[in-house]
Amino acid sequence: MRWVDIQEIAIRMEELYPEADNVNLRYTDLRKWVSGLPEFTDKPDACNEKILEAIQMAWIDERG
């Protein structure tokens, strides 16, 4: 899994963190959670705010 796998990451975030407030989360936390996934193989610092925002929006959609 890489940073560009937005939808797949959002699904995993919902599976692992169903109680997390995904609307008001800190991007530092999201980056840590994503880079900590066992199936994550990308560089942890190879993302930016735009990617993290896209993951957050996909996660919100996944929950809804």
Stockholm file with secondary structure:
# STOCKHOLM 1.0

chainA/1-64         MRWVDIQEIAIRMEELYPEADNVNLRYTDLRKWVSGLPEFTDKPDACNEKILEAIQMAWIDERG
#=GR chainA/1-64 SS CCTTCHHHHHHHHHHHCTTSCSSSCCHHHHHHHHHTSTTCCSCTTSCCHHHHHHHHHHHHHHHC
#=GC SS_cons        CCTTCHHHHHHHHHHHCTTSCSSSCCHHHHHHHHHTSTTCCSCTTSCCHHHHHHHHHHHHHHHC
//
